[in-house]
Amino acid sequence: MSFDEFRALGPGGLFKADVPVVVALPPDVQGLGRDGVAARLADLTVTLFSEPDDKQHPGRWSTRDIRLSDFFADETLLHTPGTWHRVVSNIRNSPADVNAVIGFDAKDFFGYGSSLYAANLWISHKGVFTKNHFDEFENFNIALEGRKRFVIAPPGSRAYYPRSTLRGLGDKSHVFDLANADLTRFPKVAPKLAERRDFTLEPGHMLYLPLGWWHQAESLDDMNINVNFWLTSKKILRRPHVLGVALYTYAYRKARGVYSYKPTEVNAG
């Protein structure tokens, strides 16, 4: 979809259509890459996620908070055999930094009211894989540096063999990798796989990912920087499985101290 087509339709039009769309941003929209992000947000506190570099690893990632400058300075976090590292920080509380990083006025595109739950800065190295899951929000993901491979599949619950809600994993599937699913073990997912979309998101492109759609992502370049916006939507009321899991997951994260994407106070360097 072209930028002009997106502006004419608006986020609400995409929510109603409920299908993934890639929007090509205008050539004059220039977001920040590694050097620009590192210079502007050096003192930003980010959460470092670490996990084994195994697409079938069933465990939960471990987390700790570090400064963004320390992440960039530590080469072992960018190239650690056997381990994936990524960092994330919700910078929605600093609109000026959000706009500087993405290269345009986020309020003009998405609004900046109560519906905007998060503006997450994601940074990862080559090979980092996010297992198949769904979000309880409407999702706009902007690629600033590096390419990411996304595999996306339509909403559903039992067909995806959801993991334990009681363990805070209800938004995730036992089918970890949609591109390499064991149909002998997970036969009910076959019809969903027939509808999947497999593509590469490149810098200058923005992905709209509807609420409740299953998806996974894999970083393809040495440095991958993305910003994604999560917006709440009444559509969740039409997807009771997503709503139920979202409510329980929120409570689970709060009780267990699991990273909950709370906004970060930004101190620009």
C-alpha beads as a LAMMPS data file, in Angstrom:
LAMMPS data file: protein, C-alpha beads

269 atoms
268 bonds

1 atom types
1 bond types

-500.0 500.0 xlo xhi
-500.0 500.0 ylo yhi
-500.0 500.0 zlo zhi

Masses

1 110.0

Atoms # bond

1 1 1 0.000 0.000 0.000
2 1 1 1.279 3.473 -0.806
3 1 1 1.615 6.146 1.854
4 1 1 -1.139 8.223 0.257
5 1 1 -3.486 5.218 0.256
6 1 1 -2.747 4.672 3.929
7 1 1 -3.441 8.322 4.775
8 1 1 -6.728 8.224 2.877
9 1 1 -7.868 5.070 4.658
10 1 1 -6.432 5.860 8.075
11 1 1 -5.700 3.434 10.914
12 1 1 -9.412 2.971 11.538
13 1 1 -9.933 1.778 7.996
14 1 1 -7.171 -0.779 8.405
15 1 1 -8.632 -1.961 11.715
16 1 1 -11.963 -2.551 9.979
17 1 1 -10.404 -4.383 7.020
18 1 1 -8.533 -6.643 9.486
19 1 1 -5.858 -7.842 7.062
20 1 1 -2.078 -7.330 7.256
21 1 1 -0.748 -4.541 5.052
22 1 1 2.749 -3.220 4.293
23 1 1 2.867 0.561 3.801
24 1 1 5.725 2.157 1.858
25 1 1 6.734 5.347 3.675
26 1 1 7.614 8.441 1.592
27 1 1 11.253 8.890 0.525
28 1 1 11.542 12.051 2.633
29 1 1 10.688 10.152 5.828
30 1 1 14.069 9.287 7.275
31 1 1 14.197 7.542 10.631
32 1 1 17.333 6.950 12.682
33 1 1 19.685 4.008 12.321
34 1 1 22.150 2.654 14.848
35 1 1 24.374 5.736 15.091
36 1 1 21.467 8.150 15.408
37 1 1 19.631 6.057 17.988
38 1 1 22.835 5.495 19.970
39 1 1 23.597 9.225 20.033
40 1 1 20.100 10.407 20.940
41 1 1 19.147 7.710 23.460
42 1 1 22.491 6.747 24.980
43 1 1 21.206 6.932 28.562
44 1 1 17.910 5.192 27.860
45 1 1 17.206 2.228 30.137
46 1 1 16.280 -0.778 28.018
47 1 1 15.332 -4.326 28.931
48 1 1 17.693 -6.969 27.604
49 1 1 16.012 -10.253 26.626
50 1 1 18.297 -13.306 26.431
51 1 1 17.476 -16.867 25.380
52 1 1 19.128 -19.868 23.688
53 1 1 19.381 -19.556 19.903
54 1 1 17.001 -22.451 19.322
55 1 1 13.682 -21.916 17.547
56 1 1 12.225 -24.900 19.404
57 1 1 13.406 -23.885 22.878
58 1 1 10.285 -24.056 25.110
59 1 1 11.503 -21.895 27.982
60 1 1 10.978 -18.239 28.814
61 1 1 13.604 -15.608 28.111
62 1 1 15.553 -14.015 30.961
63 1 1 15.658 -10.220 31.349
64 1 1 17.693 -7.482 32.961
65 1 1 17.831 -3.716 32.567
66 1 1 20.856 -1.995 31.030
67 1 1 21.664 1.331 29.393
68 1 1 21.327 1.441 25.637
69 1 1 24.894 2.718 25.310
70 1 1 26.123 -0.352 27.203
71 1 1 24.231 -2.635 24.841
72 1 1 25.855 -1.069 21.790
73 1 1 29.297 -1.075 23.445
74 1 1 29.242 -4.752 24.425
75 1 1 30.031 -6.777 21.314
76 1 1 29.281 -10.015 23.168
77 1 1 25.628 -8.977 23.232
78 1 1 25.626 -8.564 19.474
79 1 1 27.534 -11.737 18.635
80 1 1 27.164 -14.439 21.289
81 1 1 27.324 -18.022 19.961
82 1 1 24.438 -20.026 21.353
83 1 1 22.453 -17.048 22.673
84 1 1 20.035 -14.522 21.222
85 1 1 19.887 -11.020 22.673
86 1 1 17.411 -8.253 21.948
87 1 1 16.519 -5.050 23.764
88 1 1 13.208 -3.247 24.069
89 1 1 11.987 -0.054 25.687
90 1 1 8.567 1.569 25.594
91 1 1 9.361 5.230 24.854
92 1 1 5.788 6.475 24.394
93 1 1 6.243 8.956 27.281
94 1 1 8.755 10.923 25.218
95 1 1 6.955 11.912 21.980
96 1 1 9.858 14.080 20.823
97 1 1 12.188 11.090 20.899
98 1 1 9.617 8.859 19.228
99 1 1 9.213 11.356 16.397
100 1 1 12.960 11.841 16.021
101 1 1 13.603 8.101 15.855
102 1 1 10.884 7.271 13.306
103 1 1 11.266 10.474 11.268
104 1 1 7.661 11.745 11.368
105 1 1 4.948 12.916 13.754
106 1 1 3.467 9.829 15.404
107 1 1 0.500 11.798 16.743
108 1 1 -0.447 12.799 13.207
109 1 1 -0.500 9.136 12.172
110 1 1 -1.861 7.276 15.180
111 1 1 -3.016 9.832 17.711
112 1 1 -1.313 9.986 21.081
113 1 1 -4.209 9.469 23.452
114 1 1 -5.244 6.648 25.716
115 1 1 -5.520 4.212 22.801
116 1 1 -1.724 4.256 22.324
117 1 1 -0.522 1.577 24.728
118 1 1 3.119 1.487 23.670
119 1 1 5.747 2.813 21.310
120 1 1 8.389 0.108 21.613
121 1 1 11.965 0.485 20.417
122 1 1 13.314 -2.965 19.434
123 1 1 16.966 -3.695 18.615
124 1 1 18.316 -7.132 17.769
125 1 1 21.161 -8.852 15.960
126 1 1 21.139 -11.285 13.070
127 1 1 19.278 -14.534 13.642
128 1 1 17.175 -13.444 16.623
129 1 1 13.830 -15.220 16.353
130 1 1 10.525 -14.314 18.010
131 1 1 8.361 -17.413 18.309
132 1 1 4.814 -17.595 16.969
133 1 1 2.383 -15.586 19.128
134 1 1 -0.431 -13.028 18.934
135 1 1 -0.840 -9.507 20.359
136 1 1 -3.932 -8.081 22.016
137 1 1 -3.311 -4.773 20.238
138 1 1 -3.446 -3.340 16.756
139 1 1 0.205 -3.259 15.727
140 1 1 2.160 -0.933 13.424
141 1 1 5.803 -1.979 13.003
142 1 1 8.298 0.360 11.302
143 1 1 11.656 -0.950 10.076
144 1 1 14.421 1.627 10.550
145 1 1 17.541 -0.483 9.988
146 1 1 17.910 -4.091 8.891
147 1 1 15.386 -6.527 7.452
148 1 1 13.025 -8.846 9.312
149 1 1 11.242 -11.898 8.008
150 1 1 7.649 -12.124 9.204
151 1 1 5.342 -15.103 8.938
152 1 1 1.726 -14.201 9.709
153 1 1 -1.399 -16.358 10.022
154 1 1 -5.101 -15.557 10.681
155 1 1 -6.714 -15.466 14.134
156 1 1 -7.724 -18.659 15.886
157 1 1 -7.242 -20.529 19.133
158 1 1 -7.363 -24.330 19.188
159 1 1 -5.932 -24.673 15.685
160 1 1 -2.675 -23.171 16.970
161 1 1 -2.307 -25.432 20.015
162 1 1 -2.015 -22.560 22.533
163 1 1 0.372 -22.911 25.433
164 1 1 -0.581 -22.711 29.101
165 1 1 -2.443 -19.567 30.074
166 1 1 -1.805 -20.367 33.746
167 1 1 1.936 -20.057 33.102
168 1 1 1.539 -16.732 31.329
169 1 1 2.144 -18.230 27.895
170 1 1 -1.418 -18.216 26.566
171 1 1 -0.600 -15.778 23.773
172 1 1 1.976 -18.246 22.444
173 1 1 1.644 -21.448 20.438
174 1 1 3.185 -24.897 20.725
175 1 1 3.744 -24.449 16.987
176 1 1 6.803 -22.281 17.586
177 1 1 7.749 -21.864 13.916
178 1 1 4.997 -21.480 11.324
179 1 1 7.548 -21.915 8.554
180 1 1 8.558 -25.348 9.832
181 1 1 5.512 -26.856 11.524
182 1 1 5.314 -30.555 12.358
183 1 1 1.930 -31.421 10.834
184 1 1 2.104 -34.952 12.196
185 1 1 2.165 -33.535 15.701
186 1 1 -0.009 -30.457 14.989
187 1 1 -2.437 -31.432 12.208
188 1 1 -5.128 -28.853 13.089
189 1 1 -2.828 -25.973 12.113
190 1 1 -2.630 -27.080 8.454
191 1 1 -5.632 -24.986 7.221
192 1 1 -4.197 -21.898 8.920
193 1 1 -0.805 -22.460 7.324
194 1 1 -2.499 -22.483 3.926
195 1 1 -3.482 -18.841 4.618
196 1 1 -0.172 -17.662 6.034
197 1 1 1.794 -14.726 4.622
198 1 1 5.579 -14.895 4.473
199 1 1 7.508 -11.723 3.614
200 1 1 10.471 -9.519 4.485
201 1 1 9.948 -6.098 6.082
202 1 1 12.618 -3.672 4.857
203 1 1 13.720 -0.211 6.073
204 1 1 11.265 2.452 4.973
205 1 1 8.316 0.067 5.244
206 1 1 5.637 -0.118 7.939
207 1 1 3.661 -3.276 8.682
208 1 1 0.089 -3.161 9.934
209 1 1 -0.560 -6.351 11.889
210 1 1 -4.169 -6.752 13.071
211 1 1 -5.082 -7.590 16.646
212 1 1 -5.135 -11.324 17.315
213 1 1 -3.261 -12.411 14.180
214 1 1 -0.529 -14.972 14.876
215 1 1 2.970 -13.998 13.811
216 1 1 6.684 -14.590 14.210
217 1 1 9.718 -12.533 13.239
218 1 1 13.368 -13.251 12.437
219 1 1 16.122 -10.631 12.197
220 1 1 18.063 -10.993 8.948
221 1 1 20.832 -8.407 9.251
222 1 1 23.651 -7.681 11.700
223 1 1 21.678 -4.803 13.234
224 1 1 17.888 -4.592 13.210
225 1 1 16.074 -1.558 14.622
226 1 1 12.292 -1.312 14.650
227 1 1 9.672 0.777 16.413
228 1 1 6.238 -0.694 16.861
229 1 1 3.087 1.034 18.045
230 1 1 0.458 -0.911 19.972
231 1 1 -3.037 0.586 19.931
232 1 1 -6.033 -0.691 21.868
233 1 1 -9.163 -1.542 19.887
234 1 1 -12.731 -2.621 20.596
235 1 1 -12.103 -5.411 18.105
236 1 1 -10.792 -7.433 21.041
237 1 1 -14.408 -7.822 22.245
238 1 1 -15.100 -9.868 19.114
239 1 1 -12.180 -12.182 19.901
240 1 1 -12.944 -13.609 23.348
241 1 1 -9.931 -15.921 23.349
242 1 1 -7.610 -12.937 22.826
243 1 1 -9.435 -10.901 25.494
244 1 1 -9.333 -13.687 28.061
245 1 1 -5.653 -14.382 27.523
246 1 1 -4.830 -10.662 27.591
247 1 1 -6.532 -10.133 30.950
248 1 1 -4.862 -13.134 32.522
249 1 1 -1.455 -12.307 31.032
250 1 1 -1.641 -8.744 32.386
251 1 1 -2.350 -10.085 35.879
252 1 1 0.359 -12.743 35.560
253 1 1 3.019 -10.249 34.500
254 1 1 2.111 -7.880 37.309
255 1 1 2.146 -10.624 39.944
256 1 1 5.348 -12.276 38.747
257 1 1 7.260 -9.149 37.804
258 1 1 7.550 -10.250 34.170
259 1 1 8.388 -7.441 31.759
260 1 1 5.099 -5.626 31.080
261 1 1 6.051 -2.967 28.488
262 1 1 5.489 -0.092 30.871
263 1 1 6.577 3.277 29.453
264 1 1 10.175 4.260 30.107
265 1 1 11.214 7.708 31.218
266 1 1 13.707 8.843 28.587
267 1 1 16.824 10.777 29.454
268 1 1 18.392 11.654 26.141
269 1 1 22.158 11.678 25.976

Bonds

1 1 1 2
2 1 2 3
3 1 3 4
4 1 4 5
5 1 5 6
6 1 6 7
7 1 7 8
8 1 8 9
9 1 9 10
10 1 10 11
11 1 11 12
12 1 12 13
13 1 13 14
14 1 14 15
15 1 15 16
16 1 16 17
17 1 17 18
18 1 18 19
19 1 19 20
20 1 20 21
21 1 21 22
22 1 22 23
23 1 23 24
24 1 24 25
25 1 25 26
26 1 26 27
27 1 27 28
28 1 28 29
29 1 29 30
30 1 30 31
31 1 31 32
32 1 32 33
33 1 33 34
34 1 34 35
35 1 35 36
36 1 36 37
37 1 37 38
38 1 38 39
39 1 39 40
40 1 40 41
41 1 41 42
42 1 42 43
43 1 43 44
44 1 44 45
45 1 45 46
46 1 46 47
47 1 47 48
48 1 48 49
49 1 49 50
50 1 50 51
51 1 51 52
52 1 52 53
53 1 53 54
54 1 54 55
55 1 55 56
56 1 56 57
57 1 57 58
58 1 58 59
59 1 59 60
60 1 60 61
61 1 61 62
62 1 62 63
63 1 63 64
64 1 64 65
65 1 65 66
66 1 66 67
67 1 67 68
68 1 68 69
69 1 69 70
70 1 70 71
71 1 71 72
72 1 72 73
73 1 73 74
74 1 74 75
75 1 75 76
76 1 76 77
77 1 77 78
78 1 78 79
79 1 79 80
80 1 80 81
81 1 81 82
82 1 82 83
83 1 83 84
84 1 84 85
85 1 85 86
86 1 86 87
87 1 87 88
88 1 88 89
89 1 89 90
90 1 90 91
91 1 91 92
92 1 92 93
93 1 93 94
94 1 94 95
95 1 95 96
96 1 96 97
97 1 97 98
98 1 98 99
99 1 99 100
100 1 100 101
101 1 101 102
102 1 102 103
103 1 103 104
104 1 104 105
105 1 105 106
106 1 106 107
107 1 107 108
108 1 108 109
109 1 109 110
110 1 110 111
111 1 111 112
112 1 112 113
113 1 113 114
114 1 114 115
115 1 115 116
116 1 116 117
117 1 117 118
118 1 118 119
119 1 119 120
120 1 120 121
121 1 121 122
122 1 122 123
123 1 123 124
124 1 124 125
125 1 125 126
126 1 126 127
127 1 127 128
128 1 128 129
129 1 129 130
130 1 130 131
131 1 131 132
132 1 132 133
133 1 133 134
134 1 134 135
135 1 135 136
136 1 136 137
137 1 137 138
138 1 138 139
139 1 139 140
140 1 140 141
141 1 141 142
142 1 142 143
143 1 143 144
144 1 144 145
145 1 145 146
146 1 146 147
147 1 147 148
148 1 148 149
149 1 149 150
150 1 150 151
151 1 151 152
152 1 152 153
153 1 153 154
154 1 154 155
155 1 155 156
156 1 156 157
157 1 157 158
158 1 158 159
159 1 159 160
160 1 160 161
161 1 161 162
162 1 162 163
163 1 163 164
164 1 164 165
165 1 165 166
166 1 166 167
167 1 167 168
168 1 168 169
169 1 169 170
170 1 170 171
171 1 171 172
172 1 172 173
173 1 173 174
174 1 174 175
175 1 175 176
176 1 176 177
177 1 177 178
178 1 178 179
179 1 179 180
180 1 180 181
181 1 181 182
182 1 182 183
183 1 183 184
184 1 184 185
185 1 185 186
186 1 186 187
187 1 187 188
188 1 188 189
189 1 189 190
190 1 190 191
191 1 191 192
192 1 192 193
193 1 193 194
194 1 194 195
195 1 195 196
196 1 196 197
197 1 197 198
198 1 198 199
199 1 199 200
200 1 200 201
201 1 201 202
202 1 202 203
203 1 203 204
204 1 204 205
205 1 205 206
206 1 206 207
207 1 207 208
208 1 208 209
209 1 209 210
210 1 210 211
211 1 211 212
212 1 212 213
213 1 213 214
214 1 214 215
215 1 215 216
216 1 216 217
217 1 217 218
218 1 218 219
219 1 219 220
220 1 220 221
221 1 221 222
222 1 222 223
223 1 223 224
224 1 224 225
225 1 225 226
226 1 226 227
227 1 227 228
228 1 228 229
229 1 229 230
230 1 230 231
231 1 231 232
232 1 232 233
233 1 233 234
234 1 234 235
235 1 235 236
236 1 236 237
237 1 237 238
238 1 238 239
239 1 239 240
240 1 240 241
241 1 241 242
242 1 242 243
243 1 243 244
244 1 244 245
245 1 245 246
246 1 246 247
247 1 247 248
248 1 248 249
249 1 249 250
250 1 250 251
251 1 251 252
252 1 252 253
253 1 253 254
254 1 254 255
255 1 255 256
256 1 256 257
257 1 257 258
258 1 258 259
259 1 259 260
260 1 260 261
261 1 261 262
262 1 262 263
263 1 263 264
264 1 264 265
265 1 265 266
266 1 266 267
267 1 267 268
268 1 268 269
